[in-house]
Amino acid sequence: MDNVLEMVDLLEDKLTRLILKQEQLQNENKLLKQTEQLLMGKVSEQDTFIEELREKHQSLKVANAIVGNKEDKHLTKIKINTLIREIDKCIVQLSE
């Protein structure tokens, strides 16, 4: 009988430790989810910032091409001609 009581006490101790461990893991999981949301927000902000920088870079390339050397002017003319062709295609599609 004494052995059975020891086993029950041991089982009760293990169950108590498991419950405490589960609560600890739930709290840790909640904290990790909050951290994940915070980091995802930062990633989104940085993606937006990177896209803005890319647009500025492209604008600077075009501006430099306009005031730059002959090669840059040639590239700018090609880009402008491409844009004009795209606009013409859009006009054709709209008139159909």
OpenMM code with the backbone's topology and positions (N, CA, C; nanometers):
from openmm import Vec3, app, unit

residues = "MET ASP ASN VAL LEU GLU MET VAL ASP LEU LEU GLU ASP LYS LEU THR ARG LEU ILE LEU LYS GLN GLU GLN LEU GLN ASN GLU ASN LYS LEU LEU LYS GLN THR GLU GLN LEU LEU MET GLY LYS VAL SER GLU GLN ASP THR PHE ILE GLU GLU LEU ARG GLU LYS HIS GLN SER LEU LYS VAL ALA ASN ALA ILE VAL GLY ASN LYS GLU ASP LYS HIS LEU THR LYS ILE LYS ILE ASN THR LEU ILE ARG GLU ILE ASP LYS CYS ILE VAL GLN LEU SER GLU".split()
positions = [
    Vec3(0.0826, -0.1197, 0.0000),
    Vec3(0.0000, 0.0000, 0.0000),
    Vec3(0.0864, 0.1252, 0.0000),
    Vec3(0.1953, 0.1176, 0.0756),
    Vec3(0.2869, 0.2305, 0.0834),
    Vec3(0.3488, 0.2589, -0.0532),
    Vec3(0.3755, 0.1562, -0.1267),
    Vec3(0.4338, 0.1689, -0.2601),
    Vec3(0.3359, 0.2373, -0.3560),
    Vec3(0.2109, 0.2056, -0.3444),
    Vec3(0.1079, 0.2658, -0.4301),
    Vec3(0.0965, 0.4143, -0.3996),
    Vec3(0.1025, 0.4526, -0.2725),
    Vec3(0.0957, 0.5935, -0.2346),
    Vec3(0.2165, 0.6698, -0.2887),
    Vec3(0.3327, 0.6107, -0.2846),
    Vec3(0.4523, 0.6746, -0.3397),
    Vec3(0.4371, 0.6950, -0.4899),
    Vec3(0.3830, 0.5967, -0.5567),
    Vec3(0.3625, 0.6080, -0.7009),
    Vec3(0.2616, 0.7173, -0.7331),
    Vec3(0.1575, 0.7279, -0.6533),
    Vec3(0.0566, 0.8320, -0.6754),
    Vec3(0.1190, 0.9691, -0.6514),
    Vec3(0.2000, 0.9814, -0.5445),
    Vec3(0.2673, 1.1091, -0.5163),
    Vec3(0.3625, 1.1459, -0.6299),
    Vec3(0.4360, 1.0477, -0.6768),
    Vec3(0.5287, 1.0703, -0.7876),
    Vec3(0.4543, 1.1136, -0.9134),
    Vec3(0.3439, 1.0466, -0.9398),
    Vec3(0.2612, 1.0819, -1.0554),
    Vec3(0.2048, 1.2221, -1.0409),
    Vec3(0.1629, 1.2556, -0.9206),
    Vec3(0.1079, 1.3886, -0.8943),
    Vec3(0.2158, 1.4954, -0.9137),
    Vec3(0.3362, 1.4686, -0.8683),
    Vec3(0.4467, 1.5625, -0.8871),
    Vec3(0.4779, 1.5820, -1.0351),
    Vec3(0.4826, 1.4731, -1.1066),
    Vec3(0.5102, 1.4816, -1.2501),
    Vec3(0.4005, 1.5590, -1.3225),
    Vec3(0.2754, 1.5352, -1.2835),
    Vec3(0.1629, 1.6049, -1.3453),
    Vec3(0.1708, 1.7543, -1.3165),
    Vec3(0.2055, 1.7889, -1.1947),
    Vec3(0.2191, 1.9300, -1.1576),
    Vec3(0.3296, 1.9958, -1.2389),
    Vec3(0.4437, 1.9286, -1.2541),
    Vec3(0.5536, 1.9823, -1.3332),
    Vec3(0.5141, 1.9958, -1.4802),
    Vec3(0.4384, 1.8998, -1.5295),
    Vec3(0.3925, 1.9084, -1.6689),
    Vec3(0.2988, 2.0273, -1.6900),
    Vec3(0.2109, 2.0484, -1.5951),
    Vec3(0.1168, 2.1613, -1.6056),
    Vec3(0.1940, 2.2926, -1.6022),
    Vec3(0.2917, 2.3033, -1.5116),
    Vec3(0.3729, 2.4249, -1.5048),
    Vec3(0.4523, 2.4455, -1.6341),
    Vec3(0.5076, 2.3384, -1.6855),
    Vec3(0.5831, 2.3465, -1.8107),
    Vec3(0.4933, 2.3890, -1.9259),
    Vec3(0.3706, 2.3381, -1.9293),
    Vec3(0.2760, 2.3757, -2.0344),
    Vec3(0.2444, 2.5240, -2.0251),
    Vec3(0.2212, 2.5751, -1.9064),
    Vec3(0.1920, 2.7177, -1.8887),
    Vec3(0.3116, 2.8025, -1.9325),
    Vec3(0.4310, 2.7569, -1.8957),
    Vec3(0.5525, 2.8279, -1.9351),
    Vec3(0.5661, 2.8319, -2.0874),
    Vec3(0.5408, 2.7193, -2.1511),
    Vec3(0.5515, 2.7127, -2.2967),
    Vec3(0.4438, 2.7969, -2.3649),
    Vec3(0.3249, 2.8020, -2.3055),
    Vec3(0.2187, 2.8852, -2.3632),
    Vec3(0.2569, 3.0325, -2.3547),
    Vec3(0.3145, 3.0725, -2.2421),
    Vec3(0.3580, 3.2118, -2.2275),
    Vec3(0.4708, 3.2448, -2.3250),
    Vec3(0.5631, 3.1527, -2.3394),
    Vec3(0.6730, 3.1720, -2.4336),
    Vec3(0.6205, 3.1807, -2.5767),
    Vec3(0.5245, 3.0965, -2.6093),
    Vec3(0.4641, 3.0979, -2.7430),
    Vec3(0.3947, 3.2311, -2.7696),
    Vec3(0.3248, 3.2819, -2.6704),
    Vec3(0.2562, 3.4105, -2.6848),
    Vec3(0.3579, 3.5222, -2.7088),
    Vec3(0.4668, 3.5205, -2.6340),
    Vec3(0.5716, 3.6207, -2.6507),
    Vec3(0.6352, 3.6103, -2.7885),
    Vec3(0.6595, 3.4894, -2.8342),
    Vec3(0.7184, 3.4697, -2.9669),
    Vec3(0.6252, 3.5187, -3.0778),
    Vec3(0.4959, 3.4978, -3.0609),
    Vec3(0.4000, 3.5464, -3.1614),
    Vec3(0.3995, 3.6990, -3.1658),
    Vec3(0.4076, 3.7628, -3.0487),
    Vec3(0.4127, 3.9092, -3.0455),
    Vec3(0.5401, 3.9596, -3.1131),
    Vec3(0.6511, 3.8931, -3.0859),
    Vec3(0.7775, 3.9306, -3.1473),
    Vec3(0.7704, 3.9123, -3.2990),
    Vec3(0.7090, 3.8032, -3.3416),
    Vec3(0.6948, 3.7777, -3.4850),
    Vec3(0.6148, 3.8891, -3.5515),
    Vec3(0.5047, 3.9304, -3.4898),
    Vec3(0.4235, 4.0379, -3.5476),
    Vec3(0.5034, 4.1677, -3.5572),
    Vec3(0.5802, 4.1962, -3.4533),
    Vec3(0.6627, 4.3169, -3.4541),
    Vec3(0.7655, 4.3107, -3.5666),
    Vec3(0.8303, 4.1972, -3.5810),
    Vec3(0.9319, 4.1823, -3.6853),
    Vec3(0.8704, 4.1855, -3.8251),
    Vec3(0.7528, 4.1272, -3.8408),
    Vec3(0.6860, 4.1312, -3.9713),
    Vec3(0.6519, 4.2759, -4.0086),
    Vec3(0.6121, 4.3546, -3.9102),
    Vec3(0.5854, 4.4966, -3.9352),
    Vec3(0.7105, 4.5695, -3.9809),
    Vec3(0.8223, 4.5387, -3.9153),
    Vec3(0.9484, 4.6026, -3.9534),
    Vec3(0.9903, 4.5603, -4.0938),
    Vec3(0.9717, 4.4337, -4.1267),
    Vec3(1.0057, 4.3850, -4.2609),
    Vec3(0.9209, 4.4580, -4.3652),
    Vec3(0.7941, 4.4755, -4.3358),
    Vec3(0.7055, 4.5449, -4.4287),
    Vec3(0.7509, 4.6896, -4.4491),
    Vec3(0.7878, 4.7555, -4.3397),
    Vec3(0.8362, 4.8933, -4.3499),
    Vec3(0.9636, 4.8990, -4.4334),
    Vec3(1.0528, 4.8042, -4.4123),
    Vec3(1.1775, 4.8041, -4.4872),
    Vec3(1.1547, 4.7721, -4.6341),
    Vec3(1.0588, 4.6858, -4.6637),
    Vec3(1.0252, 4.6581, -4.8035),
    Vec3(0.9763, 4.7849, -4.8724),
    Vec3(0.8917, 4.8605, -4.8035),
    Vec3(0.8412, 4.9858, -4.8583),
    Vec3(0.9564, 5.0838, -4.8813),
    Vec3(1.0445, 5.0921, -4.7826),
    Vec3(1.1591, 5.1822, -4.7938),
    Vec3(1.2488, 5.1424, -4.9109),
    Vec3(1.2730, 5.0141, -4.9270),
    Vec3(1.3560, 4.9651, -5.0376),
    Vec3(1.2924, 5.0001, -5.1714),
    Vec3(1.1615, 4.9829, -5.1805),
    Vec3(1.0924, 5.0151, -5.3057),
    Vec3(1.1031, 5.1646, -5.3365),
    Vec3(1.0906, 5.2484, -5.2341),
    Vec3(1.1061, 5.3929, -5.2543),
    Vec3(1.2478, 5.4254, -5.3022),
    Vec3(1.3462, 5.3599, -5.2422),
    Vec3(1.4849, 5.3832, -5.2843),
    Vec3(1.5080, 5.3388, -5.4286),
    Vec3(1.4457, 5.2278, -5.4668),
    Vec3(1.4592, 5.1818, -5.6055),
    Vec3(1.4012, 5.2835, -5.7025),
    Vec3(1.2843, 5.3387, -5.6668),
    Vec3(1.2217, 5.4389, -5.7526),
    Vec3(1.3097, 5.5638, -5.7631),
    Vec3(1.3649, 5.6061, -5.6494),
    Vec3(1.4533, 5.7233, -5.6512),
    Vec3(1.5780, 5.6945, -5.7346),
    Vec3(1.6299, 5.5740, -5.7203),
    Vec3(1.7484, 5.5354, -5.7972),
    Vec3(1.7189, 5.5406, -5.9469),
    Vec3(1.6039, 5.4883, -5.9842),
    Vec3(1.5661, 5.4899, -6.1251),
    Vec3(1.5504, 5.6332, -6.1750),
    Vec3(1.4889, 5.7182, -6.0932),
    Vec3(1.4733, 5.8594, -6.1318),
    Vec3(1.6089, 5.9265, -6.1467),
    Vec3(1.7004, 5.8964, -6.0553),
    Vec3(1.8336, 5.9548, -6.0648),
    Vec3(1.9083, 5.9060, -6.1885),
    Vec3(1.8891, 5.7794, -6.2222),
    Vec3(1.9525, 5.7277, -6.3428),
    Vec3(1.9023, 5.8024, -6.4656),
    Vec3(1.7716, 5.8257, -6.4711),
    Vec3(1.7145, 5.8980, -6.5850),
    Vec3(1.7657, 6.0417, -6.5869),
    Vec3(1.7683, 6.1052, -6.4695),
    Vec3(1.8155, 6.2433, -6.4632),
    Vec3(1.9623, 6.2522, -6.5038),
    Vec3(2.0422, 6.1588, -6.4584),
    Vec3(2.1833, 6.1582, -6.4962),
    Vec3(2.2000, 6.1305, -6.6449),
    Vec3(2.1123, 6.0504, -6.6975),
    Vec3(2.1201, 6.0200, -6.8399),
    Vec3(2.0909, 6.1443, -6.9228),
    Vec3(2.0016, 6.2260, -6.8739),
    Vec3(1.9663, 6.3476, -6.9486),
    Vec3(2.0838, 6.4453, -6.9512),
    Vec3(2.1511, 6.4602, -6.8392),
    Vec3(2.2632, 6.5552, -6.8340),
    Vec3(2.3979, 6.4864, -6.8523),
    Vec3(2.3960, 6.3578, -6.8716),
    Vec3(2.5200, 6.2804, -6.8781),
    Vec3(2.5842, 6.2798, -7.0149),
    Vec3(2.6644, 6.1798, -7.0380),
    Vec3(2.7396, 6.1677, -7.1623),
    Vec3(2.6524, 6.1111, -7.2744),
    Vec3(2.7128, 6.0868, -7.3888),
    Vec3(2.6379, 6.0418, -7.5057),
    Vec3(2.5738, 5.9047, -7.4839),
    Vec3(2.6458, 5.8149, -7.4147),
    Vec3(2.5903, 5.6815, -7.3898),
    Vec3(2.4628, 5.6912, -7.3067),
    Vec3(2.4677, 5.7746, -7.2032),
    Vec3(2.3500, 5.7898, -7.1173),
    Vec3(2.2342, 5.8531, -7.1941),
    Vec3(2.2667, 5.9485, -7.2803),
    Vec3(2.1616, 6.0114, -7.3600),
    Vec3(2.0980, 5.9098, -7.4541),
    Vec3(2.1799, 5.8235, -7.5093),
    Vec3(2.1286, 5.7191, -7.5983),
    Vec3(2.0337, 5.6259, -7.5227),
    Vec3(2.0736, 5.5845, -7.4023),
    Vec3(1.9876, 5.4984, -7.3211),
    Vec3(1.8565, 5.5687, -7.2862),
    Vec3(1.8644, 5.6975, -7.2586),
    Vec3(1.7434, 5.7736, -7.2266),
    Vec3(1.6504, 5.7798, -7.3478),
    Vec3(1.7067, 5.8017, -7.4649),
    Vec3(1.6251, 5.8054, -7.5863),
    Vec3(1.5564, 5.6706, -7.6092),
    Vec3(1.6301, 5.5631, -7.5873),
    Vec3(1.5711, 5.4289, -7.6029),
    Vec3(1.4557, 5.4107, -7.5039),
    Vec3(1.4773, 5.4525, -7.3801),
    Vec3(1.3733, 5.4388, -7.2772),
    Vec3(1.2506, 5.5225, -7.3143),
    Vec3(1.2734, 5.6432, -7.3592),
    Vec3(1.1616, 5.7306, -7.3977),
    Vec3(1.0864, 5.6712, -7.5167),
    Vec3(1.1588, 5.6208, -7.6147),
    Vec3(1.0938, 5.5590, -7.7309),
    Vec3(1.0117, 5.4372, -7.6893),
    Vec3(1.0643, 5.3597, -7.5957),
    Vec3(0.9896, 5.2436, -7.5456),
    Vec3(0.8609, 5.2876, -7.4771),
    Vec3(0.8709, 5.3920, -7.3958),
    Vec3(0.7522, 5.4438, -7.3278),
    Vec3(0.6502, 5.4974, -7.4286),
    Vec3(0.6981, 5.5644, -7.5312),
    Vec3(0.6066, 5.6176, -7.6343),
    Vec3(0.5353, 5.5024, -7.7047),
    Vec3(0.6086, 5.3965, -7.7373),
    Vec3(0.5452, 5.2800, -7.8017),
    Vec3(0.4388, 5.2176, -7.7102),
    Vec3(0.4695, 5.2093, -7.5821),
    Vec3(0.3716, 5.1534, -7.4879),
    Vec3(0.2474, 5.2412, -7.4812),
    Vec3(0.2660, 5.3718, -7.4812),
    Vec3(0.1521, 5.4647, -7.4792),
    Vec3(0.0706, 5.4502, -7.6058),
    Vec3(0.1386, 5.4390, -7.7199),
    Vec3(0.0670, 5.4209, -7.8476),
    Vec3(-0.0153, 5.2919, -7.8456),
    Vec3(0.0406, 5.1852, -7.7906),
    Vec3(-0.0347, 5.0598, -7.7810),
    Vec3(-0.1584, 5.0761, -7.6933),
    Vec3(-0.1441, 5.1489, -7.5864),
    Vec3(-0.2588, 5.1724, -7.4971),
    Vec3(-0.3663, 5.2534, -7.5683),
    Vec3(-0.3251, 5.3526, -7.6434),
    Vec3(-0.4220, 5.4353, -7.7175),
    Vec3(-0.4959, 5.3520, -7.8192),
    Vec3(-0.4255, 5.2626, -7.8883),
    Vec3(-0.4880, 5.1741, -7.9861),
    Vec3(-0.5892, 5.0844, -7.9168),
    Vec3(-0.5525, 5.0303, -7.8048),
    Vec3(-0.6438, 4.9409, -7.7314),
    Vec3(-0.7674, 5.0157, -7.6826),
    Vec3(-0.7494, 5.1398, -7.6405),
    Vec3(-0.8629, 5.2192, -7.5939),
    Vec3(-0.9561, 5.2586, -7.7089),
    Vec3(-0.8999, 5.2781, -7.8281),
    Vec3(-0.9828, 5.3196, -7.9403),
    Vec3(-1.0590, 5.2035, -8.0028),
    Vec3(-1.0228, 5.0806, -7.9670),
    Vec3(-1.0927, 4.9641, -8.0233),
    Vec3(-1.2255, 4.9426, -7.9594),
] * unit.nanometer
topology = app.Topology()
chain = topology.addChain("A")
for resn in residues:
    res = topology.addResidue(resn, chain)
    for name in ("N", "CA", "C"):
        topology.addAtom(name, app.Element.getBySymbol(name[0]), res)
